[in-house]
Amino acid sequence: MTIEECYSVLGLKVGATLEEVKTSYRILARQYHPDVNPGDGRSHERFIQLNQAYHRLLEVAKPAAQVKQPSTPSTPATAPETTVKTRVTPKEPEFRNNPRLTDLEQLLKQRGYLQLQGFLKAQRFPRAVALVDALAQRLPQDPEVRQWHAIAYQRWGRHAIAAGDLDKARIYLKKALRIDPHNRSLWMEVERDFRRLEQIF
């Protein structure tokens, strides 16, 4: 099993910290432990994989204090707008350890993120929104869940523009901004979407 595969087995991005490796392993090991799933061969096999991946990553993963944070070069105020790169669509899972969440809530959040990614890729926007609505009710103070919630509505609004359903597009785009009003990247994406709406008119 390669290092990349080990991270993947634990549901982490390559380079995750030692603390993230331990947290993810603890959650998944409880879920797939043979005592919890007696007689389930697939769970037993998954538990073995988790153990192998975990012990391999203990040798390479670094504590958070040793992980070098990427430096962000300052850009001049007069930089053209085209140089600003925005990321609204979800990336690979990058879960922050939120001490206010229980292990069960962390696992729920992680699973919800992966499901959301699948729904957005398949353009199943009603399912994506229903999923994040439920997550937002369960984890109302989590900033990442709020961001995903807004993104789901923004993506649905963009899809509605492409489908010619302009009234729905306006509703969903405005809802995205209400959910996460301080997200600058989201505002830029929604502004682009509204410009497209104006061009159609």
Secondary structure, DSSP 8 states (H G I E B T S, - for coil): --HHHHHHHTT--TT--HHHHHHHHHHHHHHH-TTTSTT-HHHHHHHHHHHHHHHHHHHH---GGGS---------TT--GGG-----S--S------TTS-HHHHHHHHHHHHHHHHHHHTT-HHHHHHHHHHHHHHSTT-HHHHHHHHHHHHHHHHHHHHTT-HHHHHHHHHHHHHHSTT-HHHHHHHHHHHHHHHHH-
